[in-house]
Amino acid sequence: MVPVLIRKPDEREEALLKAQPTWEHEPEKWKTNYDEREETCLVVEGNAYVETMDGERYYFSKGDLVTFQPHLECWWCVEKPIKKHYIFDLGYMKQD
């Protein structure tokens, strides 16, 4: 399983995410640990990347639908002020 899944949303996903809360952040780099929830977000402004502890980088920007696996430990790096809608536990990362 990849720790970060990046793709373009379909119409249903876009409508769902645009109805969710937003989060914004100015350019900065910080370390974070995700909890037991899977987070999915729709980036509506800016661009950033996350870097996993093994050095893998995942870049995303306006228009991307991004899902972060539960318990992900990574560095967030906001390169241009970012704004995203977010929701938890849609099940994109579930393992069979």
C-alpha positions as CSV (number, residue, x, y, z in Angstrom):
1,M,0.0,0.0,0.0
2,V,1.3,3.5,-0.9
3,P,1.3,5.9,2.0
4,V,-0.1,8.8,-0.1
5,L,-2.5,8.4,-3.0
6,I,-2.8,11.3,-5.4
7,R,-5.2,11.5,-8.3
8,K,-7.9,13.8,-9.9
9,P,-11.3,13.6,-8.3
10,D,-14.4,12.5,-10.1
11,E,-17.5,14.8,-10.0
12,R,-19.0,12.9,-7.0
13,E,-15.7,13.2,-5.0
14,E,-15.3,16.8,-5.8
15,A,-18.8,17.7,-4.7
16,L,-18.4,15.7,-1.5
17,L,-15.1,17.3,-0.6
18,K,-16.2,20.9,-1.4
19,A,-18.9,20.5,1.2
20,Q,-16.3,19.7,4.0
21,P,-14.3,22.0,6.3
22,T,-11.2,23.8,5.0
23,W,-7.6,24.0,6.3
24,E,-5.1,26.6,5.2
25,H,-1.4,27.0,5.8
26,E,1.4,29.4,4.8
27,P,4.7,28.1,3.4
28,E,6.5,26.1,6.1
29,K,8.0,22.7,6.8
30,W,7.1,20.5,9.9
31,K,7.0,16.9,11.0
32,T,3.7,15.3,11.7
33,N,2.2,11.9,12.7
34,Y,-1.3,11.0,11.4
35,D,-3.6,9.3,13.8
36,E,-5.7,6.1,13.2
37,R,-7.9,7.9,10.7
38,E,-7.4,8.0,6.9
39,E,-7.5,11.6,5.7
40,T,-8.6,12.6,2.2
41,C,-8.4,16.2,1.0
42,L,-9.1,18.2,-2.1
43,V,-6.5,20.9,-2.8
44,V,-8.1,24.1,-4.0
45,E,-5.1,26.5,-3.8
46,G,-1.4,26.3,-3.6
47,N,1.0,23.4,-3.6
48,A,3.0,21.2,-1.2
49,Y,4.6,17.8,-0.7
50,V,4.9,15.3,2.1
51,E,8.1,13.4,2.6
52,T,7.9,10.0,4.3
53,M,10.5,9.0,6.8
54,D,12.2,6.9,4.1
55,G,12.7,9.9,1.9
56,E,9.8,9.4,-0.6
57,R,8.2,12.6,-1.7
58,Y,4.6,13.0,-2.9
59,Y,3.8,16.3,-4.6
60,F,0.3,17.8,-4.9
61,S,-1.3,21.0,-6.0
62,K,-4.6,22.7,-6.9
63,G,-7.1,20.2,-8.2
64,D,-5.5,17.1,-6.7
65,L,-7.4,14.6,-4.5
66,V,-4.9,13.3,-1.9
67,T,-5.4,10.5,0.6
68,F,-3.0,9.9,3.6
69,Q,-2.8,6.5,5.2
70,P,-3.5,6.1,8.9
71,H,-0.4,6.4,11.2
72,L,1.7,8.0,8.5
73,E,4.8,9.7,9.9
74,C,6.1,12.4,7.5
75,W,7.3,15.9,6.9
76,W,4.8,18.4,5.4
77,C,6.3,21.1,3.2
78,V,4.0,23.8,2.0
79,E,5.7,25.6,-1.0
80,K,2.9,28.0,-1.9
81,P,0.1,28.9,0.5
82,I,-2.3,26.0,0.5
83,K,-6.0,25.6,1.1
84,K,-7.7,22.2,1.2
85,H,-11.0,20.6,2.0
86,Y,-10.7,17.5,4.1
87,I,-12.7,14.5,5.4
88,F,-11.7,11.4,7.3
89,D,-12.2,7.7,6.8
90,L,-13.6,7.4,3.2
91,G,-12.0,4.0,2.9
92,Y,-9.6,4.6,-0.1
93,M,-6.7,2.9,1.7
94,K,-8.5,-0.1,3.2
95,Q,-6.7,-3.4,2.8
96,D,-8.6,-6.6,2.1
